[in-house]
Amino acid sequence: MKHYSRLILAAFAIMMVVPAHAQYRGYNSRYGRTTYNRPASRNYGYSAPYTYYGFRVGLNGATVNSDDKFLDGGSMQSGLNVGFNVGVLLTQTAPLFFETGLQYTEKGGKGNYGNNKFTYDLNYLEVPLVLKYQCKIDRDIAITPFLGGYLACGVGGKIKDFGDRVSEPSFSDHNFKRFDGGLRLGCGIMLDMFYAEVGYDAGLANISNDTFDSAHTGTLFANIGINF
Protein backbone atom coordinates (compact mmCIF):
# COMPACT_ATOMS: atom_id res chain seq x y z
CA MET A 1 0.00 0.00 0.00
CA LYS A 2 2.91 2.39 0.66
CA HIS A 3 4.02 1.97 -2.98
CA TYR A 4 0.60 2.88 -4.36
CA SER A 5 0.12 5.83 -2.00
CA ARG A 6 3.49 7.26 -3.06
CA LEU A 7 2.54 6.83 -6.72
CA ILE A 8 -0.82 8.59 -6.22
CA LEU A 9 0.90 11.51 -4.45
CA ALA A 10 3.48 11.82 -7.24
CA ALA A 11 0.81 11.79 -9.95
CA PHE A 12 -1.19 14.42 -8.04
CA ALA A 13 1.90 16.61 -7.75
CA ILE A 14 2.47 16.40 -11.52
CA MET A 15 -1.12 17.45 -12.22
CA MET A 16 -0.77 20.43 -9.88
CA VAL A 17 2.62 21.61 -11.19
CA VAL A 18 2.16 21.26 -14.97
CA PRO A 19 -0.54 23.92 -15.56
CA ALA A 20 1.49 26.58 -13.73
CA HIS A 21 4.69 25.55 -15.49
CA ALA A 22 3.02 25.59 -18.90
CA GLN A 23 1.59 29.05 -18.30
CA TYR A 24 4.95 30.38 -17.17
CA ARG A 25 6.88 28.91 -20.09
CA GLY A 26 4.29 30.03 -22.65
CA TYR A 27 3.50 26.65 -24.18
CA ASN A 28 0.63 26.39 -26.61
CA SER A 29 1.44 22.80 -27.59
CA ARG A 30 4.11 20.12 -27.20
CA TYR A 31 5.48 21.12 -30.60
CA GLY A 32 6.07 24.80 -29.97
CA ARG A 33 6.27 27.66 -27.49
CA THR A 34 4.36 30.89 -27.84
CA THR A 35 7.31 32.77 -26.35
CA TYR A 36 10.31 30.76 -27.53
CA ASN A 37 9.33 29.26 -30.89
CA ARG A 38 12.07 27.55 -32.85
CA PRO A 39 11.95 27.25 -36.65
CA ALA A 40 10.08 24.14 -37.76
CA SER A 41 11.97 21.42 -39.61
CA ARG A 42 10.01 19.80 -42.44
CA ASN A 43 6.51 18.87 -41.25
CA TYR A 44 7.00 17.75 -37.69
CA GLY A 45 7.65 21.00 -35.86
CA TYR A 46 11.26 20.63 -34.61
CA SER A 47 14.60 22.05 -35.60
CA ALA A 48 17.95 20.50 -34.77
CA PRO A 49 19.44 20.75 -32.26
CA TYR A 50 16.27 20.19 -30.19
CA THR A 51 16.28 18.80 -26.65
CA TYR A 52 13.45 17.92 -24.27
CA TYR A 53 13.47 16.89 -20.62
CA GLY A 54 11.01 14.65 -18.85
CA PHE A 55 9.90 13.34 -15.48
CA ARG A 56 8.51 9.80 -15.19
CA VAL A 57 6.78 7.82 -12.44
CA GLY A 58 5.08 4.45 -12.79
CA LEU A 59 4.60 0.82 -11.87
CA ASN A 60 6.53 -2.34 -12.71
CA GLY A 61 5.40 -5.94 -12.99
CA ALA A 62 8.66 -7.88 -12.66
CA THR A 63 9.97 -11.45 -12.70
CA VAL A 64 13.39 -13.06 -12.29
CA ASN A 65 13.79 -16.43 -14.00
CA SER A 66 16.62 -18.70 -12.92
CA ASP A 67 17.88 -22.27 -13.35
CA ASP A 68 18.70 -22.12 -9.63
CA LYS A 69 15.45 -23.09 -7.90
CA PHE A 70 16.34 -21.00 -4.85
CA LEU A 71 16.68 -17.85 -7.00
CA ASP A 72 13.76 -18.50 -9.35
CA GLY A 73 11.05 -15.86 -9.02
CA GLY A 74 8.93 -16.52 -12.08
CA SER A 75 5.74 -15.07 -10.59
CA MET A 76 5.21 -11.34 -11.13
CA GLN A 77 5.90 -8.84 -8.37
CA SER A 78 4.91 -5.16 -8.41
CA GLY A 79 7.25 -2.26 -7.80
CA LEU A 80 7.78 1.44 -8.48
CA ASN A 81 9.98 3.31 -10.90
CA VAL A 82 10.74 7.02 -10.99
CA GLY A 83 13.27 9.08 -12.88
CA PHE A 84 14.26 11.88 -15.23
CA ASN A 85 14.89 11.66 -18.97
CA VAL A 86 16.44 13.78 -21.68
CA GLY A 87 15.85 13.39 -25.41
CA VAL A 88 17.89 14.83 -28.28
CA LEU A 89 16.77 15.17 -31.89
CA LEU A 90 19.23 13.25 -34.07
CA THR A 91 18.39 14.53 -37.55
CA GLN A 92 16.50 17.33 -39.30
CA THR A 93 14.98 14.93 -41.81
CA ALA A 94 12.92 12.83 -39.36
CA PRO A 95 11.53 13.14 -35.79
CA LEU A 96 13.99 10.55 -34.44
CA PHE A 97 15.24 11.10 -30.89
CA PHE A 98 17.86 9.50 -28.68
CA GLU A 99 16.63 9.32 -25.07
CA THR A 100 18.55 8.55 -21.91
CA GLY A 101 18.34 9.51 -18.23
CA LEU A 102 18.49 8.05 -14.74
CA GLN A 103 15.78 5.99 -13.06
CA TYR A 104 15.25 4.25 -9.75
CA THR A 105 13.37 1.03 -10.46
CA GLU A 106 12.14 -1.85 -8.31
CA LYS A 107 12.35 -5.25 -9.99
CA GLY A 108 12.39 -8.84 -8.72
CA GLY A 109 9.86 -11.64 -8.53
CA LYS A 110 8.04 -14.21 -6.42
CA GLY A 111 8.63 -17.94 -6.10
CA ASN A 112 8.46 -21.05 -3.94
CA TYR A 113 11.35 -23.15 -2.69
CA GLY A 114 11.17 -25.98 -0.17
CA ASN A 115 7.42 -25.33 0.27
CA ASN A 116 8.20 -21.79 1.41
CA LYS A 117 7.11 -18.59 -0.30
CA PHE A 118 9.96 -16.29 -1.38
CA THR A 119 10.06 -12.75 -2.71
CA TYR A 120 13.07 -11.29 -4.51
CA ASP A 121 13.46 -7.50 -4.31
CA LEU A 122 15.98 -6.17 -6.82
CA ASN A 123 16.29 -2.38 -6.70
CA TYR A 124 18.37 -0.67 -9.36
CA LEU A 125 19.64 2.65 -10.61
CA GLU A 126 19.05 2.34 -14.34
CA VAL A 127 20.14 4.22 -17.46
CA PRO A 128 17.85 3.81 -20.50
CA LEU A 129 19.40 4.07 -23.97
CA VAL A 130 16.61 4.16 -26.54
CA LEU A 131 15.62 5.55 -29.93
CA LYS A 132 12.18 7.15 -30.13
CA TYR A 133 10.28 8.01 -33.28
CA GLN A 134 7.54 10.62 -32.79
CA CYS A 135 4.60 9.97 -35.10
CA LYS A 136 2.63 13.21 -35.06
CA ILE A 137 -1.17 12.74 -35.09
CA ASP A 138 -2.01 16.43 -34.89
CA ARG A 139 -0.49 19.55 -33.32
CA ASP A 140 -0.89 18.30 -29.74
CA ILE A 141 -0.77 14.50 -30.02
CA ALA A 142 2.02 12.13 -31.02
CA ILE A 143 2.60 8.37 -30.82
CA THR A 144 6.18 7.45 -29.83
CA PRO A 145 7.33 3.86 -30.41
CA PHE A 146 10.77 3.19 -28.93
CA LEU A 147 13.48 0.55 -29.06
CA GLY A 148 16.87 0.24 -27.41
CA GLY A 149 18.40 -1.02 -24.22
CA TYR A 150 19.26 -0.25 -20.62
CA LEU A 151 22.13 -0.60 -18.15
CA ALA A 152 21.49 -1.02 -14.43
CA CYS A 153 23.36 -1.30 -11.13
CA GLY A 154 21.77 -2.93 -8.09
CA VAL A 155 21.56 -0.63 -5.07
CA GLY A 156 19.54 -2.72 -2.62
CA GLY A 157 16.90 -5.33 -2.00
CA LYS A 158 16.09 -8.38 0.11
CA ILE A 159 15.34 -12.04 -0.49
CA LYS A 160 12.55 -12.85 1.98
CA ASP A 161 11.71 -16.38 3.13
CA PHE A 162 8.16 -16.19 4.50
CA GLY A 163 8.19 -19.78 5.75
CA ASP A 164 11.24 -19.43 8.00
CA ARG A 165 10.68 -15.65 8.42
CA VAL A 166 14.23 -14.71 7.49
CA SER A 167 15.71 -12.35 4.90
CA GLU A 168 19.09 -11.72 3.34
CA PRO A 169 20.55 -9.20 0.87
CA SER A 170 19.63 -9.85 -2.75
CA PHE A 171 23.02 -8.71 -4.04
CA SER A 172 25.71 -10.92 -2.52
CA ASP A 173 28.34 -13.43 -3.56
CA HIS A 174 25.90 -16.35 -3.40
CA ASN A 175 22.75 -14.63 -4.70
CA PHE A 176 22.50 -12.01 -7.45
CA LYS A 177 25.09 -9.85 -9.22
CA ARG A 178 24.59 -6.11 -9.15
CA PHE A 179 25.05 -5.45 -12.89
CA ASP A 180 22.12 -5.92 -15.27
CA GLY A 181 21.50 -4.91 -18.85
CA GLY A 182 19.20 -5.81 -21.68
CA LEU A 183 16.72 -4.75 -24.34
CA ARG A 184 13.89 -2.24 -23.97
CA LEU A 185 10.92 -1.75 -26.28
CA GLY A 186 7.53 -0.13 -26.02
CA CYS A 187 5.33 2.74 -27.10
CA GLY A 188 4.27 6.07 -25.63
CA ILE A 189 1.75 8.79 -26.33
CA MET A 190 2.17 12.54 -25.88
CA LEU A 191 -0.75 14.89 -25.27
CA ASP A 192 0.65 18.40 -25.20
CA MET A 193 3.19 18.21 -22.30
CA PHE A 194 1.69 15.07 -20.77
CA TYR A 195 3.28 11.71 -21.56
CA ALA A 196 2.35 8.07 -20.93
CA GLU A 197 4.09 4.85 -21.99
CA VAL A 198 4.12 1.09 -21.65
CA GLY A 199 7.11 -1.10 -22.35
CA TYR A 200 9.12 -4.17 -21.51
CA ASP A 201 12.69 -4.70 -20.29
CA ALA A 202 14.20 -8.06 -21.26
CA GLY A 203 17.30 -8.74 -19.19
CA LEU A 204 20.17 -10.24 -21.20
CA ALA A 205 22.86 -10.19 -18.50
CA ASN A 206 23.23 -13.26 -16.30
CA ILE A 207 22.72 -11.91 -12.77
CA SER A 208 23.28 -15.25 -11.01
CA ASN A 209 26.54 -15.69 -9.13
CA ASP A 210 26.39 -19.47 -9.58
CA THR A 211 28.87 -20.67 -12.21
CA PHE A 212 26.52 -23.35 -13.52
CA ASP A 213 23.16 -21.53 -13.42
CA SER A 214 21.71 -18.39 -14.94
CA ALA A 215 19.15 -15.77 -13.91
CA HIS A 216 17.53 -13.03 -15.98
CA THR A 217 15.14 -10.23 -15.16
CA GLY A 218 11.98 -9.35 -17.08
CA THR A 219 9.93 -6.24 -16.41
CA LEU A 220 6.67 -4.87 -17.80
CA PHE A 221 6.31 -1.17 -16.96
CA ALA A 222 3.75 1.61 -17.32
CA ASN A 223 4.72 5.24 -16.72
CA ILE A 224 3.16 8.68 -16.76
CA GLY A 225 4.89 12.04 -16.68
CA ILE A 226 5.61 15.33 -18.43
CA ASN A 227 7.99 16.55 -21.13
CA PHE A 228 9.20 20.13 -21.12
C-alpha positions in Angstrom: 0.0 0.0 0.0 2.9 2.4 0.7 4.0 2.0 -3.0 0.6 2.9 -4.4 0.1 5.8 -2.0 3.5 7.3 -3.1 2.5 6.8 -6.7 -0.8 8.6 -6.2 0.9 11.5 -4.5 3.5 11.8 -7.2 0.8 11.8 -9.9 -1.2 14.4 -8.0 1.9 16.6 -7.8 2.5 16.4 -11.5 -1.1 17.4 -12.2 -0.8 20.4 -9.9 2.6 21.6 -11.2 2.2 21.3 -15.0 -0.5 23.9 -15.6 1.5 26.6 -13.7 4.7 25.5 -15.5 3.0 25.6 -18.9 1.6 29.0 -18.3 5.0 30.4 -17.2 6.9 28.9 -20.1 4.3 30.0 -22.7 3.5 26.6 -24.2 0.6 26.4 -26.6 1.4 22.8 -27.6 4.1 20.1 -27.2 5.5 21.1 -30.6 6.1 24.8 -30.0 6.3 27.7 -27.5 4.4 30.9 -27.8 7.3 32.8 -26.4 10.3 30.8 -27.5 9.3 29.3 -30.9 12.1 27.5 -32.9 11.9 27.3 -36.6 10.1 24.1 -37.8 12.0 21.4 -39.6 10.0 19.8 -42.4 6.5 18.9 -41.3 7.0 17.7 -37.7 7.6 21.0 -35.9 11.3 20.6 -34.6 14.6 22.0 -35.6 18.0 20.5 -34.8 19.4 20.7 -32.3 16.3 20.2 -30.2 16.3 18.8 -26.6 13.4 17.9 -24.3 13.5 16.9 -20.6 11.0 14.6 -18.8 9.9 13.3 -15.5 8.5 9.8 -15.2 6.8 7.8 -12.4 5.1 4.5 -12.8 4.6 0.8 -11.9 6.5 -2.3 -12.7 5.4 -5.9 -13.0 8.7 -7.9 -12.7 10.0 -11.5 -12.7 13.4 -13.1 -12.3 13.8 -16.4 -14.0 16.6 -18.7 -12.9 17.9 -22.3 -13.3 18.7 -22.1 -9.6 15.4 -23.1 -7.9 16.3 -21.0 -4.9 16.7 -17.8 -7.0 13.8 -18.5 -9.4 11.0 -15.9 -9.0 8.9 -16.5 -12.1 5.7 -15.1 -10.6 5.2 -11.3 -11.1 5.9 -8.8 -8.4 4.9 -5.2 -8.4 7.3 -2.3 -7.8 7.8 1.4 -8.5 10.0 3.3 -10.9 10.7 7.0 -11.0 13.3 9.1 -12.9 14.3 11.9 -15.2 14.9 11.7 -19.0 16.4 13.8 -21.7 15.8 13.4 -25.4 17.9 14.8 -28.3 16.8 15.2 -31.9 19.2 13.2 -34.1 18.4 14.5 -37.5 16.5 17.3 -39.3 15.0 14.9 -41.8 12.9 12.8 -39.4 11.5 13.1 -35.8 14.0 10.6 -34.4 15.2 11.1 -30.9 17.9 9.5 -28.7 16.6 9.3 -25.1 18.5 8.6 -21.9 18.3 9.5 -18.2 18.5 8.0 -14.7 15.8 6.0 -13.1 15.3 4.2 -9.8 13.4 1.0 -10.5 12.1 -1.8 -8.3 12.4 -5.2 -10.0 12.4 -8.8 -8.7 9.9 -11.6 -8.5 8.0 -14.2 -6.4 8.6 -17.9 -6.1 8.5 -21.1 -3.9 11.4 -23.2 -2.7 11.2 -26.0 -0.2 7.4 -25.3 0.3 8.2 -21.8 1.4 7.1 -18.6 -0.3 10.0 -16.3 -1.4 10.1 -12.7 -2.7 13.1 -11.3 -4.5 13.5 -7.5 -4.3 16.0 -6.2 -6.8 16.3 -2.4 -6.7 18.4 -0.7 -9.4 19.6 2.6 -10.6 19.0 2.3 -14.3 20.1 4.2 -17.5 17.8 3.8 -20.5 19.4 4.1 -24.0 16.6 4.2 -26.5 15.6 5.6 -29.9 12.2 7.2 -30.1 10.3 8.0 -33.3 7.5 10.6 -32.8 4.6 10.0 -35.1 2.6 13.2 -35.1 -1.2 12.7 -35.1 -2.0 16.4 -34.9 -0.5 19.5 -33.3 -0.9 18.3 -29.7 -0.8 14.5 -30.0 2.0 12.1 -31.0 2.6 8.4 -30.8 6.2 7.5 -29.8 7.3 3.9 -30.4 10.8 3.2 -28.9 13.5 0.5 -29.1 16.9 0.2 -27.4 18.4 -1.0 -24.2 19.3 -0.2 -20.6 22.1 -0.6 -18.2 21.5 -1.0 -14.4 23.4 -1.3 -11.1 21.8 -2.9 -8.1 21.6 -0.6 -5.1 19.5 -2.7 -2.6 16.9 -5.3 -2.0 16.1 -8.4 0.1 15.3 -12.0 -0.5 12.5 -12.8 2.0 11.7 -16.4 3.1 8.2 -16.2 4.5 8.2 -19.8 5.7 11.2 -19.4 8.0 10.7 -15.7 8.4 14.2 -14.7 7.5 15.7 -12.3 4.9 19.1 -11.7 3.3 20.6 -9.2 0.9 19.6 -9.8 -2.8 23.0 -8.7 -4.0 25.7 -10.9 -2.5 28.3 -13.4 -3.6 25.9 -16.4 -3.4 22.7 -14.6 -4.7 22.5 -12.0 -7.5 25.1 -9.9 -9.2 24.6 -6.1 -9.1 25.0 -5.5 -12.9 22.1 -5.9 -15.3 21.5 -4.9 -18.9 19.2 -5.8 -21.7 16.7 -4.7 -24.3 13.9 -2.2 -24.0 10.9 -1.8 -26.3 7.5 -0.1 -26.0 5.3 2.7 -27.1 4.3 6.1 -25.6 1.7 8.8 -26.3 2.2 12.5 -25.9 -0.7 14.9 -25.3 0.7 18.4 -25.2 3.2 18.2 -22.3 1.7 15.1 -20.8 3.3 11.7 -21.6 2.4 8.1 -20.9 4.1 4.8 -22.0 4.1 1.1 -21.6 7.1 -1.1 -22.3 9.1 -4.2 -21.5 12.7 -4.7 -20.3 14.2 -8.1 -21.3 17.3 -8.7 -19.2 20.2 -10.2 -21.2 22.9 -10.2 -18.5 23.2 -13.3 -16.3 22.7 -11.9 -12.8 23.3 -15.2 -11.0 26.5 -15.7 -9.1 26.4 -19.5 -9.6 28.9 -20.7 -12.2 26.5 -23.4 -13.5 23.2 -21.5 -13.4 21.7 -18.4 -14.9 19.2 -15.8 -13.9 17.5 -13.0 -16.0 15.1 -10.2 -15.2 12.0 -9.4 -17.1 9.9 -6.2 -16.4 6.7 -4.9 -17.8 6.3 -1.2 -17.0 3.7 1.6 -17.3 4.7 5.2 -16.7 3.2 8.7 -16.8 4.9 12.0 -16.7 5.6 15.3 -18.4 8.0 16.6 -21.1 9.2 20.1 -21.1 
